[in-house]
Amino acid sequence: MGLQVEKMEKNMAKLTIEVSVEELEKAIEKAYQKNKKNISLPGFRKGKAPRFMIEKMYGKGVFLEEAANALIPGAYYDAADESKLEIVSRPEIDVVQLEPGMPFIFTAEVAVKPEVTLGEYKGLEVPANAVEVTEEELEARLKQEQENNSRTIPVEDRAVQDGDMVQLDFEGFVDGVAFQNGKGENYPLTIGSNTFIPGFEEQLVGANIGEDKEVHVTFPEDYHAADLAGKEAVFQCKINKIEQKELPALDDEFAMDVSEFDTLEEYKADLRKQLTEKKEEEARQAREDAALEKAVANATMEIPDAMLETQVQEMLNDFSSRLQMQGMSFEQYCTMTGATKDTLEEQMRPQAMKRIQSRLVLEAIAKAEDIHPTEEQMEEEIGKMAGMYRMEADKLKEMMTDPEREQIEMDLAVRQAAALLAETAKEV
């Protein structure tokens, strides 16, 4: 494999990768062997036509595209490793030469990790945060515990009320025609959560189990789907299940049920202690965040667009995965909320930039301060990871590659750099 590396402006680089004629020929032959069973030629049984006859019939390049697609990932991976560049984006691939009997040449344009010039980062002034727990906060926490220990009971003798949890079937229509991603079955919805299009949930109040209910809504004028924007829609709905919460009484018996204490007053004292500890941790985190924000503002770096877009896509993929875990597809979410992939990306872009800048600055501080986690800290972190994966720590270490171990070391160093910012910050 041949490789040329060209440094470009704004922390970009172009890798020109050349795959030998021999490697390309092997990939073409592999593509032929994979596809020949599906090819029929006059005079040959299906799957028995020689490669040269197929190429004569369909052209010399009949298997080229599949061969190239098979070669690109491995060739790019090897080239990226050989280049020694710190690549921080997905590659943008462009085929330069793809012909039978010639080397396969393609380019991969990538973002390279930016250099960071640190400014002042120690002793930064940050706002002070109070850690006093108010009576209102204590009562709110007690109410939360009451909610957490509530029972969900089925409701069969009345209609839907605000605050109920329902399961419903629905299908949406505009001008009598069903629209895409407007249908759901046994969908869980809390009435009053404002999850669906404005006006949808309120119209389910008063509906009974098994009853067909028409819900009339108007899509927002700025709705992402042009064919639905501003239009009136009718949803045919049916309630399959109604549930409500039943809260326990706040008394000594409640305290004994949910804690190690015998009285409600003892339990409340412990909750106050927990809230105080939480506020202290939040204050430490706020101090760390404020110091990091100033350290980032004091530093200089040039973030390549490709690096930012890669971070945005990772955040969008994480969001989509969380939706799927909740039983909703990304398409359904967009239909019911009016969001689009473009609008979500735009909303995520500032946070993506902040994540990138914060990480780069913390890595630079870790390097400047020569921060390295101890072996004991590494063992503790690997032990935590093993617990998450329900594995033995020794087994996880055996499976771990050098790059994975280096990533753990860097993550720990970054945390220690963030702690250094908080420790040296001055509250004003």
C-alpha positions as CSV (number, residue, x, y, z in Angstrom):
1,M,0.0,0.0,0.0
2,G,1.2,3.5,-0.9
3,L,0.5,6.5,1.2
4,Q,0.9,10.3,0.8
5,V,0.0,12.7,3.6
6,E,-0.9,16.3,2.7
7,K,-1.4,18.8,5.6
8,M,-4.1,21.3,4.8
9,E,-5.5,24.5,6.3
10,K,-7.7,24.6,9.5
11,N,-6.3,21.3,10.9
12,M,-7.3,19.2,8.0
13,A,-5.3,16.5,6.2
14,K,-5.6,14.5,3.0
15,L,-4.4,10.9,2.8
16,T,-3.8,9.7,-0.7
17,I,-3.9,5.9,-0.5
18,E,-2.8,3.5,-3.3
19,V,-3.8,-0.2,-3.3
20,S,-1.7,-2.5,-5.4
21,V,-3.0,-4.1,-8.6
22,E,-2.6,-7.5,-7.0
23,E,-4.8,-6.5,-4.0
24,L,-7.4,-5.0,-6.3
25,E,-7.4,-8.2,-8.4
26,K,-8.0,-10.3,-5.3
27,A,-10.9,-8.1,-4.3
28,I,-12.4,-8.4,-7.8
29,E,-12.1,-12.2,-7.7
30,K,-13.7,-12.3,-4.3
31,A,-16.6,-10.1,-5.6
32,Y,-17.0,-12.5,-8.6
33,Q,-17.1,-15.6,-6.4
34,K,-19.7,-13.9,-4.1
35,N,-22.0,-12.8,-7.0
36,K,-21.6,-15.5,-9.7
37,K,-24.4,-17.7,-8.2
38,N,-26.9,-14.9,-9.1
39,I,-25.7,-14.4,-12.6
40,S,-27.1,-16.2,-15.7
41,L,-25.5,-16.1,-19.1
42,P,-26.8,-17.8,-22.3
43,G,-25.1,-21.2,-22.7
44,F,-24.2,-21.5,-19.0
45,R,-26.0,-22.9,-16.0
46,K,-26.8,-20.2,-13.4
47,G,-23.8,-19.6,-11.2
48,K,-21.4,-21.4,-13.6
49,A,-20.5,-18.5,-16.0
50,P,-16.7,-17.8,-16.1
51,R,-15.6,-14.4,-14.9
52,F,-14.2,-13.4,-18.2
53,M,-17.5,-14.1,-19.9
54,I,-19.4,-12.0,-17.4
55,E,-17.0,-9.2,-17.8
56,K,-17.3,-9.5,-21.6
57,M,-21.1,-9.3,-21.3
58,Y,-21.4,-6.6,-18.7
59,G,-18.0,-4.8,-19.0
60,K,-14.6,-5.1,-17.3
61,G,-15.7,-3.0,-14.4
62,V,-18.7,-5.1,-13.4
63,F,-17.2,-6.1,-10.1
64,L,-15.0,-3.0,-9.5
65,E,-17.3,-1.0,-7.3
66,E,-18.0,-3.9,-4.9
67,A,-14.2,-4.6,-4.8
68,A,-13.4,-1.0,-4.0
69,N,-16.0,-0.8,-1.3
70,A,-14.5,-3.9,0.3
71,L,-11.0,-2.5,0.1
72,I,-11.6,1.0,1.4
73,P,-12.2,0.4,5.1
74,G,-9.1,-1.8,5.7
75,A,-6.8,0.3,3.5
76,Y,-8.0,3.5,5.2
77,Y,-7.5,2.0,8.7
78,D,-3.9,0.9,7.8
79,A,-3.2,4.3,6.2
80,A,-4.5,6.2,9.2
81,D,-2.4,4.1,11.5
82,E,0.7,4.6,9.3
83,S,0.2,8.4,9.1
84,K,0.6,8.8,12.9
85,L,-2.0,11.6,12.7
86,E,-4.5,12.1,15.6
87,I,-7.6,11.9,13.4
88,V,-10.7,13.3,15.0
89,S,-13.4,12.9,12.3
90,R,-14.9,10.4,9.9
91,P,-13.0,10.3,6.6
92,E,-14.5,11.9,3.5
93,I,-13.6,9.4,0.7
94,D,-13.0,10.3,-2.9
95,V,-12.1,7.8,-5.5
96,V,-9.2,9.0,-7.8
97,Q,-8.5,5.9,-9.9
98,L,-10.5,2.7,-10.2
99,E,-9.7,0.7,-13.4
100,P,-8.9,-3.0,-14.1
101,G,-5.2,-3.7,-14.2
102,M,-4.3,-0.4,-12.5
103,P,-3.7,0.4,-8.8
104,F,-6.7,1.6,-6.9
105,I,-6.2,5.1,-5.7
106,F,-8.5,7.1,-3.3
107,T,-8.2,10.0,-1.0
108,A,-9.5,10.4,2.6
109,E,-9.9,13.9,3.9
110,V,-9.8,14.0,7.7
111,A,-9.7,16.5,10.6
112,V,-6.6,16.4,12.8
113,K,-6.6,17.1,16.5
114,P,-6.0,20.8,16.9
115,E,-3.1,22.2,18.9
116,V,-4.2,24.1,22.0
117,T,-2.4,27.1,23.4
118,L,-3.3,27.4,27.0
119,G,-3.9,30.7,28.8
120,E,-4.4,31.2,32.5
121,Y,-6.1,28.2,34.1
122,K,-5.0,28.1,37.8
123,G,-6.5,30.4,40.4
124,L,-9.4,31.5,38.3
125,E,-12.2,33.5,39.9
126,V,-15.6,31.7,40.0
127,P,-19.0,32.4,41.6
128,A,-19.6,31.1,45.1
129,N,-22.4,28.6,45.6
130,A,-24.5,28.2,48.7
131,V,-25.0,24.8,50.2
132,E,-27.8,25.5,52.6
133,V,-30.9,23.3,52.3
134,T,-34.2,25.1,52.6
135,E,-37.4,23.8,54.1
136,E,-39.0,24.0,50.6
137,E,-36.2,21.8,49.1
138,L,-36.6,19.3,51.9
139,E,-40.3,19.0,51.4
140,A,-39.9,18.7,47.7
141,R,-37.4,15.8,48.2
142,L,-39.9,14.1,50.6
143,K,-42.6,14.6,48.0
144,Q,-40.3,13.0,45.4
145,E,-39.7,10.0,47.7
146,Q,-43.5,9.7,48.2
147,E,-43.9,9.7,44.4
148,N,-41.1,7.1,44.0
149,N,-42.9,4.8,46.4
150,S,-46.3,5.3,44.9
151,R,-48.3,2.4,43.5
152,T,-49.5,2.3,39.9
153,I,-53.0,0.9,39.9
154,P,-55.2,0.1,36.9
155,V,-58.3,2.3,36.4
156,E,-61.4,0.6,34.9
157,D,-64.3,2.5,36.4
158,R,-63.7,6.0,35.0
159,A,-62.5,8.0,32.0
160,V,-59.0,9.4,31.5
161,Q,-58.0,12.3,33.7
162,D,-55.1,14.7,33.7
163,G,-52.0,13.0,35.1
164,D,-53.1,9.5,34.2
165,M,-50.8,7.1,32.4
166,V,-52.4,5.6,29.4
167,Q,-51.6,3.1,26.6
168,L,-53.3,4.0,23.3
169,D,-53.4,3.1,19.6
170,F,-53.5,6.1,17.2
171,E,-53.3,6.9,13.6
172,G,-53.2,10.3,12.0
173,F,-55.0,11.5,8.9
174,V,-54.8,14.7,6.8
175,D,-57.7,15.2,4.4
176,G,-58.7,11.6,5.1
177,V,-55.3,10.2,4.1
178,A,-53.0,8.6,6.6
179,F,-49.6,10.2,6.8
180,Q,-46.2,8.6,7.3
181,N,-45.0,7.9,10.9
182,G,-48.3,9.0,12.3
183,K,-49.3,5.6,13.6
184,G,-48.6,3.9,17.0
185,E,-49.9,0.9,18.9
186,N,-50.0,0.5,22.7
187,Y,-48.1,3.7,23.0
188,P,-47.4,4.9,26.6
189,L,-48.4,8.5,27.3
190,T,-48.7,10.5,30.5
191,I,-51.6,13.0,30.1
192,G,-50.3,16.5,30.7
193,S,-46.7,15.7,29.9
194,N,-47.0,17.8,26.7
195,T,-45.1,15.1,24.7
196,F,-47.4,15.2,21.7
197,I,-48.5,18.0,19.4
198,P,-50.1,20.9,21.3
199,G,-53.8,20.1,22.0
200,F,-53.5,16.3,21.5
201,E,-53.3,15.1,25.1
202,E,-56.0,17.4,26.5
203,Q,-58.6,15.9,24.1
204,L,-58.0,12.4,25.5
205,V,-59.3,13.6,28.9
206,G,-62.8,12.0,29.3
207,A,-62.1,9.1,27.0
208,N,-62.9,5.6,28.3
209,I,-61.1,2.3,27.8
210,G,-61.9,0.8,24.4
211,E,-63.6,4.0,23.2
212,D,-62.8,5.3,19.8
213,K,-61.8,9.0,20.1
214,E,-61.2,11.5,17.4
215,V,-58.5,14.1,18.3
216,H,-58.3,17.2,16.1
217,V,-55.1,19.2,16.0
218,T,-53.3,21.7,13.7
219,F,-49.7,21.1,12.9
220,P,-47.5,24.2,13.6
221,E,-46.7,26.5,10.6
222,D,-43.0,25.7,11.0
223,Y,-43.5,22.0,11.1
224,H,-40.6,20.1,9.5
225,A,-42.7,18.2,7.0
226,A,-43.9,20.7,4.4
227,D,-46.9,18.6,3.4
228,L,-48.1,18.7,7.0
229,A,-47.1,22.2,8.1
230,G,-50.1,24.3,9.2
231,K,-52.6,21.6,8.2
232,E,-55.4,20.3,10.3
233,A,-55.1,16.6,11.2
234,V,-57.4,14.0,12.7
235,F,-56.1,11.2,14.9
236,Q,-58.2,8.1,15.4
237,C,-57.4,7.0,18.9
238,K,-58.3,4.2,21.2
239,I,-57.4,3.9,24.9
240,N,-56.3,0.4,25.8
241,K,-55.3,1.0,29.4
242,I,-55.5,3.6,32.1
243,E,-53.3,3.8,35.2
244,Q,-53.0,6.2,38.1
245,K,-50.6,6.8,40.9
246,E,-51.6,6.1,44.5
247,L,-49.4,7.9,47.0
248,P,-48.6,6.5,50.5
249,A,-49.3,8.6,53.6
250,L,-46.3,10.5,55.0
251,D,-46.0,9.1,58.5
252,D,-43.7,7.0,60.7
253,E,-44.9,3.8,58.9
254,F,-43.8,5.3,55.6
255,A,-40.4,6.1,57.1
256,M,-40.0,2.5,58.3
257,D,-40.9,1.2,54.9
258,V,-38.5,3.2,52.8
259,S,-35.6,3.6,55.2
260,E,-33.7,2.3,58.3
261,F,-35.4,4.9,60.5
262,D,-38.4,4.4,62.9
263,T,-39.9,7.9,62.6
264,L,-40.6,10.4,59.9
265,E,-38.6,13.1,61.7
266,E,-35.5,10.9,61.7
267,Y,-36.0,10.1,58.0
268,K,-36.3,13.8,57.2
269,A,-33.1,14.5,59.1
270,D,-31.3,12.0,56.9
271,L,-32.8,13.4,53.8
272,R,-31.5,16.8,54.8
273,K,-28.1,15.3,55.2
274,Q,-28.3,13.7,51.8
275,L,-29.4,17.0,50.2
276,T,-26.6,18.9,51.9
277,E,-24.0,16.4,50.5
278,K,-25.6,16.6,47.1
279,K,-25.5,20.4,47.2
280,E,-21.8,20.3,48.2
281,E,-21.1,18.0,45.2
282,E,-23.1,20.3,42.9
283,A,-21.2,23.3,44.2
284,R,-17.9,21.5,43.5
285,Q,-19.2,20.6,40.0
286,A,-20.3,24.2,39.4
287,R,-16.9,25.5,40.5
288,E,-15.3,23.0,38.2
289,D,-17.6,24.0,35.3
290,A,-17.1,27.7,35.8
291,A,-13.3,27.3,36.0
292,L,-13.3,25.2,32.9
293,E,-15.4,27.7,31.0
294,K,-12.9,30.4,31.8
295,A,-9.9,28.2,31.0
296,V,-11.5,27.5,27.6
297,A,-12.1,31.2,27.0
298,N,-8.4,31.9,27.9
299,A,-7.1,29.2,25.5
300,T,-6.8,29.4,21.7
301,M,-7.5,26.6,19.2
302,E,-9.0,26.2,15.8
303,I,-11.7,23.5,15.6
304,P,-12.1,22.0,12.1
305,D,-15.7,21.8,10.8
306,A,-15.4,18.0,10.2
307,M,-14.5,17.5,13.9
308,L,-17.5,19.4,14.9
309,E,-19.9,17.6,12.6
310,T,-18.5,14.2,13.8
311,Q,-19.3,15.2,17.4
312,V,-22.8,16.4,16.4
313,Q,-23.5,13.1,14.6
314,E,-22.4,11.1,17.7
315,M,-24.7,13.1,19.9
316,L,-27.6,12.6,17.4
317,N,-26.9,8.9,17.3
318,D,-26.9,8.8,21.2
319,F,-30.2,10.6,21.2
320,S,-31.8,8.2,18.7
321,S,-30.6,5.2,20.7
322,R,-32.2,6.6,23.9
323,L,-35.5,7.1,22.0
324,Q,-35.4,3.5,20.8
325,M,-34.8,2.4,24.4
326,Q,-38.0,4.2,25.3
327,G,-40.0,2.5,22.5
328,M,-40.0,5.4,20.0
329,S,-38.3,5.6,16.7
330,F,-36.5,8.8,15.6
331,E,-39.0,9.2,12.8
332,Q,-42.0,9.0,15.2
333,Y,-40.3,11.5,17.5
334,C,-39.9,14.0,14.7
335,T,-43.5,13.5,13.6
336,M,-45.0,14.0,17.0
337,T,-42.8,16.9,18.1
338,G,-42.3,18.8,14.8
339,A,-38.5,18.4,15.1
340,T,-36.2,17.5,12.1
341,K,-32.8,16.0,11.8
342,D,-31.5,19.4,10.7
343,T,-33.1,21.4,13.5
344,L,-31.8,18.9,16.1
345,E,-28.3,19.1,14.7
346,E,-28.5,22.9,14.8
347,Q,-29.6,22.7,18.5
348,M,-26.8,20.3,19.3
349,R,-24.0,22.2,17.6
350,P,-23.2,24.7,20.4
351,Q,-23.1,21.8,23.0
352,A,-20.9,19.8,20.6
353,M,-18.5,22.7,20.2
354,K,-18.4,23.1,24.0
355,R,-17.6,19.4,24.5
356,I,-14.8,19.5,22.0
357,Q,-13.2,22.6,23.4
358,S,-13.5,21.5,27.0
359,R,-12.0,18.1,26.3
360,L,-9.1,19.6,24.3
361,V,-8.3,22.1,27.0
362,L,-8.4,19.5,29.8
363,E,-6.1,17.2,27.8
364,A,-3.7,20.1,27.3
365,I,-3.7,20.9,31.0
366,A,-3.1,17.2,31.8
367,K,-0.1,17.4,29.5
368,A,1.2,20.7,30.9
369,E,0.9,19.4,34.5
370,D,2.3,16.0,33.6
371,I,-0.8,14.3,35.1
372,H,-0.8,10.5,34.9
373,P,-3.1,8.2,36.8
374,T,-1.5,5.7,39.1
375,E,-1.6,2.0,38.6
376,E,-4.0,1.8,41.6
377,Q,-6.3,4.3,40.0
378,M,-6.2,2.4,36.7
379,E,-7.1,-0.9,38.5
380,E,-10.0,0.8,40.3
381,E,-11.4,2.2,37.0
382,I,-11.1,-1.1,35.2
383,G,-12.8,-2.8,38.2
384,K,-15.7,-0.3,37.9
385,M,-16.0,-1.1,34.1
386,A,-15.9,-4.8,34.8
387,G,-18.7,-4.4,37.2
388,M,-20.8,-2.6,34.6
389,Y,-20.2,-5.4,32.1
390,R,-20.6,-8.1,34.8
391,M,-17.2,-9.4,34.1
392,E,-14.1,-10.3,36.1
393,A,-11.6,-7.5,36.1
394,D,-8.8,-9.8,35.0
395,K,-10.8,-11.0,32.1
396,L,-11.5,-7.5,31.0
397,K,-7.8,-6.6,31.2
398,E,-7.0,-9.6,29.0
399,M,-9.5,-8.5,26.3
400,M,-8.4,-4.8,26.5
401,T,-6.3,-3.5,23.6
402,D,-3.5,-1.0,24.0
403,P,-5.5,1.9,22.5
404,E,-8.4,1.1,24.9
405,R,-6.1,1.2,27.9
406,E,-4.6,4.5,26.7
407,Q,-8.1,5.9,26.4
408,I,-8.9,5.0,30.0
409,E,-5.6,6.6,31.1
410,M,-6.4,9.8,29.2
411,D,-10.0,9.9,30.6
412,L,-8.6,9.6,34.2
413,A,-6.0,12.3,33.5
414,V,-8.7,14.6,32.1
415,R,-10.8,14.1,35.3
416,Q,-7.8,14.9,37.4
417,A,-7.1,18.0,35.3
418,A,-10.7,19.1,35.9
419,A,-10.3,18.5,39.6
420,L,-7.2,20.7,39.6
421,L,-9.2,23.5,38.1
422,A,-11.8,23.3,40.8
423,E,-9.2,23.0,43.6
424,T,-7.3,26.0,42.6
425,A,-10.3,28.2,41.7
426,K,-11.1,31.2,43.9
427,E,-14.8,31.7,44.9
428,V,-15.9,35.4,44.8
